[in-house]
Amino acid sequence: MRLFMKLIAPLLGWIAFRLFHLPILKGSKAKHSFVMKLFRYAADYGSVRALSVYGHLLHFRGEGVTNRIQGLIYLERAADKGDSKAAYQMGKTYEEGYETYKADAVKAVNYYRQAAEAGHILAIRRMVDITTNGELEQEASGIDSAHWLNQLEAGHY
């Protein structure tokens, strides 16, 4: 049964994502509740997209600190599975610190780098700043800075 659930998790995440963006029943609490349950179910069974979307929804739109922290847990899981948007958000979280997520420059740089290597534009720009100015306990490096500037220009961002 667990294998079956892991297999359909991406489908449930896709359905939740589509329902979330449908204009039908916009503002409906029942629709919102159903979609959030689908996202959570898909996320709990390993859908990376659902982990990321559900984490963002909880962290940025959740009510109360507990939901926001739970959102970060989902975001960190998504980032660790390769989601660039979640990795960027975790980089920001570890740079600034949030509740139980204490500021950690090493983790922040690692997450920013992961997101930047996946092509996340804001992460690339952040890596340019970090390597140019020597921020987040990193030494300024002309070579690294040039690398990230080239990435930025290559994408024409």
Beta strands, then each sheet from edge to edge (+ up, - down):
end
